[in-house]
Amino acid sequence: MEPRATRIGRYQILEPLGRGAMGIVYKAQDPSIQRLVAIKTISQLATDPDSTQQFRTRLAIEAQAAGRLSHPHIVTIYDVGETEDDRTPYVVMEYLAGPSLQKKLSASGGKLLWQEALQLTCGLARALHYAHAQGIVHRDIKPSNILFTEDGIPKIADFGIARLNLSEATLPGHVLGTPAYMSPEQLNGEPIDGRSDLFSLGVMLYAMLTGHRPFQGNSAMTVSYKVVHGDPVPVSALDCALPPNIDYVLTRLLAKHPSDRYSDGEELALDLDDLLAAQPPRSRSGIFLAPNPTQSSSSLRAARTSVTSAVRHSTAPVLTSARARRHSFWTQNRAMIAIAGTFCILFSGVLLLRHRFVSQPSASVAPVSAPLDNPIATAPPAPAAAPVILNSSATSSSPVSPTPSPAPAPRRPSAARSAIPSALTLEIHHHFADGKLSLWVDDHLAFSTPLRGENRKHLLVFNSVKGFESAVLPVPDGMHRLRIRVTADTYDQSTSLTSTFSSHREQVLRITCATAPPKLHAAFN
């Protein structure tokens, strides 16, 4: 189709709006109801007649499915057809007078105010949640596919078309799609679902907050490699004015494995609502919950809330930052404390042995006890008869029956152990002024915490950073695989281990971040 065309089907062409890899977009008018529409022609890459016919059939099916979508943040599809002269497929859509997000970012210097970026992402997340519930995945979420109305309402365009476009990306000489916005599983050719769109939405949110994409390179191959294997710089490190917990949201959105991301767009939208209200995201419970395919996202959030409330009201020894600093003092000086403690134990043992040796009765002398106010020395019972105990101030040698000592009370389990069915205590020792630790249980992100140590000066010359963090997490009973990852400026180490958790049992996992050479150690005490 050439831009000089005057009609497509029954629609009167007014002007071309733009040209893309898949065809031309026109502004047109529907003469039947005097409505402005946008018409996108679809170029066919395949030259084989059978492939061409299959493409047209799929286009009709996909466009009809997308045409059933009715959402305030989704561009409505009105019609699909073919031109009369060369049978070029076209799709008739809702016309939006506003710019695309790509043009809006270019006009604003590449970024938006964080409040505007979160509000925009929140609306798009709910639109994706609606489409995914209908079984439709977009597959090409990027700024050029986000259009605005005259009132500034964002809408997602090209539902039903992106899948057809990307399905022919393997043809020689054609590269379709934008690798910087595609999910790792999409680049690897793996099956995808709605969580792939959420990854792309996370890339857009990162770009709107910082002014540049999280995965960059001088070639499509370099960008694709970073998407699959690299981790972006946290946005909080690039802009300290961003709200707290924004790194948590983006970490979940840009997770390499789909199971570590948000389960659906509504869960993401709720967290964004919390950030806009200056509240912590409700999904950040730090608690592992085994996924149940039969449960809806709302029931899972309710379960997280109930378990979080139980942990907050339990007496589990979760250290606050102040207690962590006090605990750090003892851990950093544990060598001196251990030596002093060993000396005290040995000294007490010598005194006790000496006292027992001196007070040991002979065969012809009745044992005499120490004064009653001495709780250490006690008379040992005679093997053949009841012991004779004399009061130290008495002058008579008449025997006195001893008073039986009360039986020791049975030890009750501590509140920390009885409050949580299976508890995992983390003890994290590190040397980072600004780092991060993440813990996955069975490939599900269960806990994440920043690592911020304190500067220590040794011998008034040498400075070092030391830090200690501690937390208690409830874990379901049974065998689980734990994966720990610690990242800092020049540090990125991971390790995995497996353990069995049982009710009313606490396991302590000691994590040590060695820096020379870089190595992450994790072992149960």
SEKEMAR-111144 format. One line per field, with one value per residue (C-alpha): residue number from 0; residue in three letters; x, y, z. Coordinates in steps of 0.1 Angstrom, whole numbers, padded with zeros to 4 digits. Last residue first. Layout:
N
seq NUM:...
type ala:...
c1 X:...
c2 Y:...
c3 Z:...
This chain:
525
seq 524:523:522:521:520:519:518:517:516:515:514:513:512:511:510:509:508:507:506:505:504:503:502:501:500:499:498:497:496:495:494:493:492:491:490:489:488:487:486:485:484:483:482:481:480:479:478:477:476:475:474:473:472:471:470:469:468:467:466:465:464:463:462:461:460:459:458:457:456:455:454:453:452:451:450:449:448:447:446:445:444:443:442:441:440:439:438:437:436:435:434:433:432:431:430:429:428:427:426:425:424:423:422:421:420:419:418:417:416:415:414:413:412:411:410:409:408:407:406:405:404:403:402:401:400:399:398:397:396:395:394:393:392:391:390:389:388:387:386:385:384:383:382:381:380:379:378:377:376:375:374:373:372:371:370:369:368:367:366:365:364:363:362:361:360:359:358:357:356:355:354:353:352:351:350:349:348:347:346:345:344:343:342:341:340:339:338:337:336:335:334:333:332:331:330:329:328:327:326:325:324:323:322:321:320:319:318:317:316:315:314:313:312:311:310:309:308:307:306:305:304:303:302:301:300:299:298:297:296:295:294:293:292:291:290:289:288:287:286:285:284:283:282:281:280:279:278:277:276:275:274:273:272:271:270:269:268:267:266:265:264:263:262:261:260:259:258:257:256:255:254:253:252:251:250:249:248:247:246:245:244:243:242:241:240:239:238:237:236:235:234:233:232:231:230:229:228:227:226:225:224:223:222:221:220:219:218:217:216:215:214:213:212:211:210:209:208:207:206:205:204:203:202:201:200:199:198:197:196:195:194:193:192:191:190:189:188:187:186:185:184:183:182:181:180:179:178:177:176:175:174:173:172:171:170:169:168:167:166:165:164:163:162:161:160:159:158:157:156:155:154:153:152:151:150:149:148:147:146:145:144:143:142:141:140:139:138:137:136:135:134:133:132:131:130:129:128:127:126:125:124:123:122:121:120:119:118:117:116:115:114:113:112:111:110:109:108:107:106:105:104:103:102:101:100:99:98:97:96:95:94:93:92:91:90:89:88:87:86:85:84:83:82:81:80:79:78:77:76:75:74:73:72:71:70:69:68:67:66:65:64:63:62:61:60:59:58:57:56:55:54:53:52:51:50:49:48:47:46:45:44:43:42:41:40:39:38:37:36:35:34:33:32:31:30:29:28:27:26:25:24:23:22:21:20:19:18:17:16:15:14:13:12:11:10:9:8:7:6:5:4:3:2:1:0
type asn:phe:ala:ala:his:leu:lys:pro:pro:ala:thr:ala:cys:thr:ile:arg:leu:val:gln:glu:arg:his:ser:ser:phe:thr:ser:thr:leu:ser:thr:ser:gln:asp:tyr:thr:asp:ala:thr:val:arg:ile:arg:leu:arg:his:met:gly:asp:pro:val:pro:leu:val:ala:ser:glu:phe:gly:lys:val:ser:asn:phe:val:leu:leu:his:lys:arg:asn:glu:gly:arg:leu:pro:thr:ser:phe:ala:leu:his:asp:asp:val:trp:leu:ser:leu:lys:gly:asp:ala:phe:his:his:his:ile:glu:leu:thr:leu:ala:ser:pro:ile:ala:ser:arg:ala:ala:ser:pro:arg:arg:pro:ala:pro:ala:pro:ser:pro:thr:pro:ser:val:pro:ser:ser:ser:thr:ala:ser:ser:asn:leu:ile:val:pro:ala:ala:ala:pro:ala:pro:pro:ala:thr:ala:ile:pro:asn:asp:leu:pro:ala:ser:val:pro:ala:val:ser:ala:ser:pro:gln:ser:val:phe:arg:his:arg:leu:leu:leu:val:gly:ser:phe:leu:ile:cys:phe:thr:gly:ala:ile:ala:ile:met:ala:arg:asn:gln:thr:trp:phe:ser:his:arg:arg:ala:arg:ala:ser:thr:leu:val:pro:ala:thr:ser:his:arg:val:ala:ser:thr:val:ser:thr:arg:ala:ala:arg:leu:ser:ser:ser:ser:gln:thr:pro:asn:pro:ala:leu:phe:ile:gly:ser:arg:ser:arg:pro:pro:gln:ala:ala:leu:leu:asp:asp:leu:asp:leu:ala:leu:glu:glu:gly:asp:ser:tyr:arg:asp:ser:pro:his:lys:ala:leu:leu:arg:thr:leu:val:tyr:asp:ile:asn:pro:pro:leu:ala:cys:asp:leu:ala:ser:val:pro:val:pro:asp:gly:his:val:val:lys:tyr:ser:val:thr:met:ala:ser:asn:gly:gln:phe:pro:arg:his:gly:thr:leu:met:ala:tyr:leu:met:val:gly:leu:ser:phe:leu:asp:ser:arg:gly:asp:ile:pro:glu:gly:asn:leu:gln:glu:pro:ser:met:tyr:ala:pro:thr:gly:leu:val:his:gly:pro:leu:thr:ala:glu:ser:leu:asn:leu:arg:ala:ile:gly:phe:asp:ala:ile:lys:pro:ile:gly:asp:glu:thr:phe:leu:ile:asn:ser:pro:lys:ile:asp:arg:his:val:ile:gly:gln:ala:his:ala:tyr:his:leu:ala:arg:ala:leu:gly:cys:thr:leu:gln:leu:ala:glu:gln:trp:leu:leu:lys:gly:gly:ser:ala:ser:leu:lys:lys:gln:leu:ser:pro:gly:ala:leu:tyr:glu:met:val:val:tyr:pro:thr:arg:asp:asp:glu:thr:glu:gly:val:asp:tyr:ile:thr:val:ile:his:pro:his:ser:leu:arg:gly:ala:ala:gln:ala:glu:ile:ala:leu:arg:thr:arg:phe:gln:gln:thr:ser:asp:pro:asp:thr:ala:leu:gln:ser:ile:thr:lys:ile:ala:val:leu:arg:gln:ile:ser:pro:asp:gln:ala:lys:tyr:val:ile:gly:met:ala:gly:arg:gly:leu:pro:glu:leu:ile:gln:tyr:arg:gly:ile:arg:thr:ala:arg:pro:glu:met
c1 0244:0231:0255:0259:0292:0293:0327:0347:0383:0389:0353:0337:0299:0289:0255:0246:0212:0197:0169:0140:0118:0082:0071:0097:0120:0142:0172:0187:0215:0222:0248:0251:0277:0276:0301:0315:0289:0269:0249:0241:0222:0208:0189:0171:0157:0129:0122:0090:0072:0063:0088:0083:0110:0132:0156:0191:0215:0252:0276:0312:0330:0367:0390:0427:0445:0434:0446:0413:0385:0350:0326:0291:0273:0243:0229:0194:0168:0149:0129:0107:0114:0101:0125:0119:0126:0144:0165:0177:0205:0214:0244:0253:0281:0291:0313:0289:0276:0240:0223:0190:0166:0143:0112:0088:0055:0059:0047:0060:0097:0097:0076:0102:0094:0088:0114:0101:0104:0133:0122:0122:0150:0143:0149:0176:0169:0189:0215:0224:0260:0252:0272:0252:0265:0276:0243:0251:0239:0241:0234:0210:0228:0247:0261:0265:0250:0273:0273:0267:0291:0280:0250:0269:0242:0238:0273:0294:0283:0301:0306:0310:0346:0358:0359:0371:0347:0355:0353:0388:0386:0352:0364:0394:0373:0349:0377:0394:0362:0354:0389:0384:0350:0362:0392:0369:0346:0375:0388:0354:0347:0379:0372:0335:0344:0328:0299:0292:0293:0271:0244:0242:0240:0213:0194:0192:0183:0155:0162:0134:0134:0100:0076:0045:0023:0042:0044:0007:-0001:0022:0005:-0029:-0018:-0001:-0032:-0053:-0029:-0032:-0069:-0069:-0045:-0069:-0062:-0065:-0029:-0016:0017:0036:0038:0072:0071:0089:0056:0061:0028:0012:0036:0048:0027:0033:-0001:0015:0036:0005:-0013:0018:0015:-0022:-0014:0013:-0012:-0037:-0013:-0008:0015:0041:0076:0096:0077:0085:0122:0146:0130:0124:0090:0100:0131:0111:0086:0114:0135:0104:0103:0110:0099:0122:0142:0174:0176:0202:0210:0173:0168:0187:0214:0201:0208:0223:0218:0187:0182:0219:0224:0195:0211:0244:0228:0207:0238:0255:0241:0215:0194:0177:0164:0172:0155:0155:0118:0102:0129:0124:0086:0091:0113:0088:0060:0081:0084:0047:0041:0061:0041:0010:0022:0052:0064:0102:0119:0149:0141:0106:0118:0141:0113:0113:0116:0153:0149:0124:0102:0109:0142:0139:0167:0158:0124:0126:0106:0075:0056:0066:0042:0014:0016:0019:-0014:-0040:-0035:-0018:-0024:-0023:-0041:-0029:-0054:-0040:-0073:-0065:-0061:-0027:-0010:0012:0026:0055:0065:0069:0047:0052:0039:0002:-0011:-0048:-0064:-0094:-0078:-0046:-0065:-0080:-0046:-0030:-0054:-0049:-0011:-0016:-0035:-0009:0020:0005:0000:0035:0051:0030:0041:0077:0078:0086:0118:0134:0139:0102:0096:0114:0093:0061:0071:0077:0046:0026:0010:-0026:-0053:-0063:-0083:-0099:-0088:-0093:-0070:-0056:-0046:-0032:-0053:-0035:-0063:-0094:-0077:-0082:-0103:-0104:-0128:-0134:-0104:-0105:-0073:-0069:-0067:-0105:-0112:-0133:-0116:-0138:-0119:-0088:-0104:-0116:-0082:-0065:-0088:-0087:-0049:-0046:-0065:-0045:-0012:-0023:-0031:0003:0020:0003:0011:0048:0061:0060:0068:0032:0028:-0001:-0020:-0030:-0061:-0069:-0105:-0125:-0163:-0189:-0212:-0212:-0185:-0158:-0130:-0093:-0060:-0035:-0009:0016:0031:0048:0082:0065:0052:0033:0001:-0008:-0037:-0074:-0081:-0118:-0129:-0152:-0124:-0092:-0097:-0076:-0042:-0014:0005:0012:0000
c2 -0247:-0250:-0239:-0211:-0198:-0172:-0168:-0139:-0146:-0125:-0112:-0139:-0134:-0157:-0171:-0191:-0209:-0217:-0243:-0242:-0271:-0271:-0288:-0302:-0288:-0309:-0293:-0286:-0262:-0236:-0209:-0176:-0148:-0113:-0088:-0058:-0032:-0056:-0088:-0118:-0148:-0177:-0207:-0230:-0264:-0277:-0310:-0310:-0287:-0253:-0225:-0197:-0170:-0156:-0127:-0116:-0091:-0085:-0059:-0052:-0025:-0019:0010:0007:0035:0040:0005:-0008:0015:0000:0013:-0001:-0026:-0023:-0054:-0049:-0077:-0101:-0132:-0159:-0157:-0190:-0214:-0241:-0215:-0185:-0162:-0127:-0107:-0071:-0049:-0014:-0009:-0045:-0067:-0095:-0118:-0131:-0151:-0164:-0183:-0208:-0217:-0246:-0246:-0210:-0200:-0230:-0224:-0187:-0192:-0214:-0251:-0259:-0276:-0300:-0287:-0303:-0326:-0309:-0316:-0341:-0327:-0346:-0366:-0353:-0374:-0365:-0351:-0322:-0290:-0273:-0242:-0261:-0280:-0316:-0338:-0376:-0393:-0422:-0455:-0478:-0456:-0424:-0394:-0366:-0335:-0303:-0274:-0249:-0232:-0220:-0205:-0239:-0240:-0268:-0303:-0328:-0364:-0389:-0399:-0434:-0442:-0406:-0379:-0358:-0321:-0312:-0331:-0316:-0281:-0286:-0300:-0270:-0245:-0261:-0262:-0225:-0216:-0237:-0222:-0186:-0192:-0206:-0176:-0151:-0169:-0171:-0134:-0124:-0144:-0133:-0097:-0092:-0114:-0096:-0062:-0073:-0084:-0048:-0036:-0062:-0052:-0017:-0029:-0051:-0087:-0113:-0136:-0152:-0140:-0142:-0112:-0102:-0139:-0144:-0112:-0122:-0156:-0139:-0114:-0141:-0162:-0132:-0125:-0161:-0159:-0128:-0144:-0173:-0207:-0239:-0236:-0237:-0220:-0228:-0198:-0183:-0154:-0121:-0103:-0080:-0085:-0056:-0031:-0007:0025:0059:0059:0058:0029:0011:0016:0002:-0030:-0033:-0029:-0057:-0081:-0071:-0077:-0114:-0138:-0112:-0125:-0152:-0180:-0163:-0169:-0141:-0117:-0082:-0077:-0090:-0069:-0039:-0041:-0046:-0018:0005:-0005:0031:0059:0074:0105:0086:0083:0061:0038:0036:0023:-0008:-0015:-0041:-0079:-0098:-0133:-0134:-0097:-0091:-0117:-0102:-0067:-0080:-0099:-0069:-0048:-0019:-0028:-0019:-0038:-0016:0009:0046:0077:0065:0062:0058:0034:0012:0012:0002:-0027:-0038:-0037:-0061:-0084:-0082:-0092:-0123:-0130:-0133:-0166:-0178:-0211:-0210:-0195:-0183:-0147:-0152:-0170:-0141:-0115:-0090:-0053:-0048:-0075:-0053:-0073:-0083:-0092:-0101:-0112:-0149:-0156:-0163:-0132:-0147:-0155:-0121:-0102:-0126:-0124:-0086:-0083:-0097:-0067:-0040:-0010:-0006:0025:0055:0082:0117:0135:0136:0099:0083:0054:0026:0004:0027:0024:-0014:-0045:-0070:-0104:-0093:-0124:-0132:-0159:-0138:-0135:-0124:-0095:-0083:-0086:-0067:-0039:-0039:-0036:-0008:0012:0007:0014:0049:0056:0045:0066:0097:0094:0088:0119:0109:0100:0102:0140:0149:0151:0118:0101:0114:0103:0067:0068:0074:0107:0117:0117:0081:0063:0030:0002:-0012:-0040:-0046:-0076:-0068:-0085:-0068:-0048:-0054:-0047:-0073:-0073:-0068:-0046:-0026:-0033:-0013:0002:-0012:0010:0016:-0021:-0040:-0070:-0088:-0074:-0091:-0125:-0113:-0099:-0132:-0153:-0130:-0127:-0165:-0170:-0144:-0159:-0194:-0181:-0165:-0197:-0217:-0193:-0192:-0156:-0151:-0116:-0104:-0067:-0058:-0026:-0006:0014:0041:0052:0084:0079:0092:0062:0046:0068:0053:0078:0072:0080:0055:0032:0016:-0019:-0045:-0028:0005:0035:0064:0084:0085:0109:0110:0076:0069:0035:0012:-0011:0009:0042:0072:0055:0081:0066:0034:0000
c3 0624:0589:0562:0537:0522:0494:0478:0464:0471:0491:0496:0518:0524:0553:0556:0588:0585:0618:0619:0643:0649:0660:0628:0605:0578:0555:0539:0505:0495:0469:0464:0447:0443:0428:0442:0425:0436:0457:0452:0474:0461:0481:0468:0492:0481:0503:0521:0542:0565:0552:0560:0586:0583:0610:0603:0611:0596:0604:0590:0587:0567:0570:0577:0585:0603:0639:0646:0631:0621:0614:0589:0593:0572:0549:0534:0520:0524:0503:0513:0497:0460:0446:0430:0456:0484:0470:0492:0481:0497:0488:0491:0503:0528:0523:0545:0553:0580:0576:0603:0589:0612:0594:0615:0610:0628:0641:0676:0694:0686:0693:0724:0739:0744:0781:0801:0827:0862:0881:0910:0943:0967:0995:1029:1047:1078:1108:1127:1162:1165:1188:1187:1160:1141:1110:1109:1106:1078:1081:1048:1047:1046:1023:0995:1015:0998:0987:1009:0990:0983:0957:0973:1004:1027:1044:1056:1042:1048:1071:1060:1088:1094:1094:1056:1047:1035:1003:1013:1003:0970:0962:0969:0947:0919:0921:0922:0892:0872:0880:0866:0835:0829:0834:0811:0784:0787:0784:0754:0738:0745:0729:0698:0697:0693:0659:0668:0701:0686:0657:0681:0693:0657:0649:0680:0667:0632:0645:0651:0645:0676:0671:0697:0674:0666:0635:0624:0627:0608:0579:0577:0575:0549:0527:0528:0517:0489:0478:0479:0457:0432:0427:0441:0420:0408:0443:0449:0480:0503:0513:0536:0533:0533:0504:0486:0504:0490:0518:0521:0506:0489:0455:0467:0479:0446:0428:0450:0441:0404:0405:0421:0394:0366:0374:0393:0399:0390:0405:0387:0354:0359:0350:0375:0359:0375:0409:0410:0398:0427:0453:0439:0442:0479:0491:0468:0442:0453:0455:0417:0401:0430:0438:0402:0410:0383:0359:0363:0334:0320:0297:0292:0291:0263:0243:0245:0233:0204:0194:0192:0209:0243:0268:0294:0321:0296:0300:0314:0350:0361:0326:0315:0346:0341:0305:0314:0341:0314:0293:0323:0329:0293:0298:0330:0307:0293:0274:0259:0253:0222:0243:0235:0248:0279:0287:0283:0254:0260:0250:0223:0203:0180:0144:0129:0092:0068:0069:0084:0122:0132:0115:0147:0161:0137:0142:0180:0178:0159:0183:0207:0187:0210:0248:0260:0281:0290:0284:0277:0239:0241:0245:0228:0242:0214:0207:0244:0244:0251:0223:0234:0238:0256:0251:0273:0284:0319:0302:0286:0319:0337:0309:0313:0351:0345:0320:0346:0373:0348:0341:0378:0386:0358:0367:0404:0393:0372:0337:0318:0284:0282:0283:0245:0238:0266:0251:0216:0229:0250:0218:0210:0214:0188:0193:0166:0175:0152:0117:0109:0074:0052:0017:-0009:-0038:-0054:-0032:0002:0029:0061:0099:0119:0151:0173:0206:0220:0256:0287:0292:0286:0261:0245:0221:0192:0204:0197:0163:0154:0164:0143:0112:0115:0118:0086:0068:0080:0070:0035:0032:0044:0018:-0010:0000:-0001:0037:0050:0047:0054:0077:0070:0101:0099:0125:0128:0128:0129:0105:0111:0076:0062:0085:0084:0081:0098:0083:0097:0073:0073:0095:0101:0107:0088:0103:0105:0068:0060:0054:0039:0034:0047:0027:0019:0020:0002:-0010:-0015:-0018:0012:-0009:0000
